[in-house]
Amino acid sequence: DAACAVRFLDLSGTRLTADSVGHVASAFMGQWDANGEERVIEQHSCRSAASGAFVPVLDLSHNALEDSGVEAIAQSVVRSVCLRLRNVGCTKDGLQKLLKCHEWIVELDVGRNPIGVVDLTGLFSVVKSSKQWEVLNISRLAVLAGFEYTANLVTPEMVECLRKAPGLKDVDCSENRLDDDRAKIIVEAVKDSETDRLQRLAMNESGCGILTAEALKAVLSQRAMLSGRVPYGSSRCTALRILELRGNKLHDDCMKIFSQGLGDSISLEKLILAGESLEATHGALMVSKLKVENWDVLDWRQQPRRPFKRSFVPFDPDAVESFGGAAKVAKREFLQHQCLRLCAMAEIARAHDSDLDTSPSNLRGILNIVQTNPILSLLLVCFVPLGFTSHALGLQPSYVFGCNFMAIIPLAWIIGKSTEDLSAAVGQTMGGLLNASFGNLVEMLLVIAGIRRNQVVVVQCTLLGSILSNLLLVMGCAFLLGGWFYATQKYSQQGASTQCTLLALSVFSIALPTLYAKILEETQEFEHMLQVSRWSSVFLLVTYAAYLYFQLGTHQALFEDLSGEEEEEVPDLTPGFAAVVLAVATVVTSYSTDFLIDSIEGTVEKYDLSQEFIGIILLPIIGNAAEHYTAITVAMRNKMDLALGVAAGSSCQMALLVTPFSVLVGWAFDREMSLDFHSFQVAVLFISVFLASSILSNGTSNWLEGLMLLVTYIVLALIYFFEGAGKGHSLAVLD
């Protein structure tokens, strides 16, 4: 409607492409009807356009625009002073095209785009010369451009821009892994600014997660802030009003300087201290020096994205007594204004007022688990007792197999849930190790039970089936159902490439011993092949340990979600109770797997099935059913990195952890468990890894690729289903 002026158009995450963005934007733009005056939209000063369609705020983030789409925006008649292009695949070429229309821009957000450090030179030059440019967001740029550490983001051009930009009020360079020296250079540049207009400087999660005392001292000395929001009404920030230290490890030395730097002249409106390593000794000293009337919010949390949970900071009684009165005042203000977050002050307020109780309850957690997963809860209650009873009564093997098959599915879910809740309390690194170790616990128990009963064929088929199930079935369902809601989905190409390379290594490690055994074809040489398999398994475990260090340590950014929307689930169980549940579920699962393995031969004979169909198709389902459901649901929410972490990541764990683990278990029980798989199985594994690697090579997915993976898995299942009857007709024992 020509009579209506659109002031805020949010098209983020709507599957726009380069071909459609120009048409859609032009169709919905009204004419700006102001005559030179300024209007404030979303707290940003927006100046009128002389001609053409104009929208003050245009948000096109999280769309697959790429450089061609950004160029279409720059060349269209649409003008927007607040332009948000976060995570759209823009590179230096698209940025250069966009800067040609910089005369309209007041705010530009190009965070989470693969733009390198060198490519920002032109951007800083434009901002420095522009009188109206107020907001610049360059968070997490160079990380996605391929740099592990991006301290080089602090270039002379950036420093000059911070010092001389006449209109700049807000700069966000968070998540670029600045070291402490570079962070101090940025702060000093703000301190020496010639315009004194910069009101917000965001460096969240900087310094590789650590912001040390020197940088903090420099910040406090010149009244700048690391992060926060201030009103845009004043020409300069004369006092620190909102101080937010998120994602930085503040130790005691930082807190000493913090407590000394805060004086009576500073009137804080918001004080947020959140980090992974916040100690209470000097924290209590700092808080005790603040007057109650000088602050409205004290949010002392370690996990800023997990509201209304108990504090993980061990306050001592003296610390509680020193500012217990402040907690009462804060609670009263919260009831009056509903503007305060006291989620982490439960330990303080509980000492003075029992009404504020945010500690987790195991009973509430169990009820929540049952309510959110009623089907699995019902399976747990029904089939776990039936599995034990059927084995104790000596019923037919098929009944024992069916009951324990259905029982292990919810038991695997309980193991995964308790592992997640336990991991949430031990930190990111230890949590990742716990998930990597206990995430395949069911498969490991199946391996141990099968090797103890000399069911080597079933064990090998189960290992192969778990890899194929994750690569073909889970990934195929995720791509198909995710592509049904999103035309094109993106994920980290570098992370997927690393996982594909590890899968290729697993094919290599299995194929060579198999070819070695087939070429020799002599019984007396089997011992040599066993030695090759066992020592190869040792090196595969070393490779898996290196992969964990690569994923959780040095190159963690490669495996993060590109959508930028990281949801952290709140634990339902306390760490101690979760550990008890994990131990009990492990013991019960070990018995159920023993009963299941004992009943395989009778089930094969009764239903005329092959051992390979049992091992490759059926058994992988019970260990990963809950994980499969998780991968599909997150893919339907356009979180493909999480989905691939379950699918391709689980395949890597099976190939590099569980497979060599099975060989070492066979070594311990003196069984002939080796990496000598059947030739047909090796061929199937090679084709599956090749197909998955080809699909994951471009960093995007669609529903057709998922359909191809599913069809491959269905054909494979049909081959093993119609393969033959009984143990004697299995491909695993026929040449």
Steps between C-alpha positions, in 0.01 A plus 500: 500500500654830391339675796670278756865539592666179619732588786628159604519200266630178650557229237770314691508123462229493231692305232558805282754459223690738278230477232209584728638756743485798265146426383364434848659807653383732222145365515457576869670838528289813554616853432664685789282801568731703723644831387853495625429440866649209699294219648606246756418143402622222731724754680691584183497842332356457152531773242258549218575400145482742211332252267425135456347243732624544855479288812678606819575145618544209257599163647598232246718293733531121476404480132705342222557832323875468442683768301248515217214570741696769681582659165129494410423694818770753421376554145127513580304819563437388858690700760535398865706680758493201739606205287545162668671234290612254766601152378402544135820364342637841407871514410731790418348537152149550636629740764669714238176520300308596811738779594413680178166602656652594834351847491171352624636277775486587870518144634661199330512147643716259296590268787551125449597538136819356344672837470873509567702757690652656189155543347392737780741778397251659263221473757700679769595772252134564411390508864778741590393746231123469555332753727180303546632146552410406859497121543750245366477127575798290386468218753642159416619585152852374471422180690273391216753617244733222610719658769548310823613804696395838370704748697593656166149645492652794685658678204618861476192572288272376776678703768484812281129440443428476873692819564368723221157371390281809556165323546590156634313411822494121510770248399465125548808287431404206723599137446804583292737342753705808572788453735540727800754736342278569201198551724697762689591672170130524414416647838785752476374602155160573651665691782690719254196557279484848352119503486405350840177363356557126535252370758530124463798279435422127499776244534305204632683166505820667395860412572438131425252512787731681741501872573778568748550763765694749289228538240237530771700769676533699178126478443406618846749786489333674208131423561457282192313175521562153368139434417159641572240741377466869576241751380585680181384834629829650620792602284753311713503242775604694809458212747497125490137395537483145372792263548472147362795261500375194311705203389826619659678321782536751783731375772593654834756740356230647276257531786752691713539764232125496444424568866761778512382663177134530597447812705206692639494724193389211276129427502451163337164418354595141424787285620532156341788270586482176306787269416641152524741572786359761736637476853312629802780628722554841345160494335340536843746780581401683183129470566534613860648832381199580284221699657158346468352811340768500231382193313183334385618163371762267636515193282779270617477205266726251331254399230331812362273298268357286778262718700334417828754242610709487814836671528813294440716753687595374850414801718627470856289613802695826537433587135130433544485715813686789335236565238202300616303821547560588138334176397188596694490841336549346159220253557265779607590703191442192286147464633433869436656548159543145365831601347759314709649155447596333826540153353851453638452660840306206641777414744498858633127556517434157648699600808270796560171410336383146436250613238765522226594140417646421161695185581430206271287219634561143392133422547396788274768396254372141483144622450616731224687217326195275515268774372723594207569139395190295584557228239855421607395514865227247430745272319738525796237404756352215294781325314791515745318273750369286214852453365630373833190287562506336155862396546447375855199289397685351202246611240558458128810683371289716270300632799818569695649676198192716442455606864866589552515671159219733607652542848840619382347788298378695808807392698723661235287814529544504881877458461513788252281728715696438821827553311378836369391619846830387650695669221324832563655520847861414416577758230514497123818297453425230756139497382614433146720215621212350698267517202765347275563216748151412620324591176593156362465306824219278370703397197801428721286280726369315195858448383610361837199266524545377143872435528460318833262259325724478191241671278770671295288516183217680683744742661662590167161545336383720788805725463450533127125547541543785749726687258263443207193586706643837602636584156204389289187471713545781754667747266252415226198563726655823629566632149160388371285641781717808545485568127122470511486817715809678365592496131874515571668442833859592588753346734870532575677368190836478676359297790321263263816462292698401809245233591497363145879473506485303824239269349729444201773405748266246658428343158873481438564336838230236439566436132872433529476220763212348301703498177803374692301201631347420160836504325666268753209252527707282730397405851851520639522865399184600690705585809692757297177662390381511861815686601451747218140561609585543866781746452301686236223534757741660744593766244134553411430577867787747499349661192163524675662670801663749263162556333343582837777749575451651155123529544485612863824692521699651216233524226176520693365778275490266200231287667280781633154566368510752214148619572625685805206383712654272757238357731626360827268253669453537873589181694209324665713304747772602744851374417506249785161351421583494127815299577295250703244466220780451248659223710170317556397528132840366395468192722144429383600548135791257537260227613253579223773481234612164638146366475468643148820341370408162651171497311633591153565145377152379594340805339699450178392138475132570570448796268735388222713816525872548444739606770604795287142634487484479880838671543496759222132603497335420834761533775620854403144625552488423870816691588425820312121534476487803730801660328339442161187679614710792629688535170177510301329754727794743501527470121135602475596813698778579250783404734694283261831520685336335800338239278833419333663486841266210581512327161852539361647553848351175629633317195850628577465384860390154389785471249780644711391410854261204519654298213857499640350456848334178383830366367672571833212334688545194278870510581418506873255205471731312260247507217580529130344846472685691230458768237451227239148576380333331206590642158139589426476689831813697419357584157174619658691715752716651226200589282312651796793715612564610142134598453486685833827682429374611158179637649679679786763661278313825421381608847130500402223239502153450355224241509614322182837416654321355802280289274808358325653397833176336613460307175855369537425378852171337394672309218766385744236383749320303226823324402560377853133417560479270198856376536423150631398298801700427809859526596629269231372715218635834624733698277722545800602133494486433126782571255 
